[in-house]
Amino acid sequence: MLFSKSFIFTQREDPKVAECKSHKLLLKGGFLFMVSSGVYSYLPLGYRVLNNINNIIRKHMKAKGAQELLMSALQPIEVWEKTGRDKDLAEVMFRFKDRKGRDLCLGPTHEEEITEIIRRTVFSYKQLPVILYQIQTKFRDEPRPRFGLMRAVEFIMKDAYSFDKDNQGLDKNYQSMFSAYRDIFTECGLDFIDIEADSGAMGGSISHEFMVPGDIGEDILFYCPSCSKYFKKKGKCPDCGKKLGGKKMTEIGHVFKLGTKCSQASVRNFLDQNGKRLPFIMGCYGIGVSRIFSAIAEVNSDQKGLVWPRGLSPFDLSLVVLDSKLLPQALELEKALESQGFSVLIDDRQEAAGVKFNDAYLLGNPYILIIGKKYLKDETIDLEVRKTKESKAFKKEGLIKFLKDEYGR
Ligand SMILES: [Zn+2]
């Protein structure tokens, strides 16, 4: 893709509204557009990154047999009154009336809606188990939206729901989702931990949180550096007796064994093999997708800009063309790289080299290719590895081989 034809607008100055590193870099690099406090639009660069994250999630959900659906964001309040959670979530729920005076809300979560779907479609134990998930925009009227996508009013979540006929089934699906979440966060390159949690507003018996450490975290865990273990409560480490230190954490995922809490509330049930009516045994599993987006940006940057991990960056490579005579060769190189599955952003603009490099750094693609004088002489392509700051020189074939090794293809 040509930079000159792309909708990419970086900012030279640090945005004044920025509240943390990721917020600053995502605005400055033209990934996000701030609509208002806690509300963001994903510009084409940001949307490419978001889709990379979503594809990782979809791959691991598919591997566990979960099926994707998309529920409505607009929900009638009646479904919430059945479980009583309209009261629990009253402060954060966006509520309003339609022209007929009917009460509606913008979904802050979807347990109620999914159980309505299941109640009207699943009647027999033969249809169970089911795991459904969606990647969707949710709304919570946050009192203090902060840190860009970290604590937003409108945000994207991946939420999955399992329905089983018995507790053994729930245990199995809980484990299955738990391991999928570990795989997803690992593939996103996040240094995460999991810890047993309080279930809070969701209720239910057992739950685990996935968290990443960082200065902008709004939760605190207690940590023993000798044993590398985290705890919910302060005190001394049970293994070595040392005093635990507090560490700021951000929650990026949460899994719950809900059991029958949601399904009993409105007599949602199925017939078992003996013709007896039983409530569904339910689990729910959430990932803060837009939060992951920020969490990745927060820990992957240097003084010059973002440094996306491979597989998450908007493009695999930035190709800086230093002499406009070389554009046909750049296009040829792009073709060769794309045929091997690599995406390339060619900076063909009539700009000074400094401007082009500055933007390549802000965009944070993991590899920067440079073609200029050396290419004119003997077709040498320079490559800069953003993460290690190494520079290498290649001919076309060598470059492709190097990249294939890097990406494990
Ligand atoms: Zn210890």
Residues whose N, C-alpha, C, O or C-beta is under 5 A from the ligand:
A	BS01	ZN	C224 S226 C227 C237 D239 C240 K242
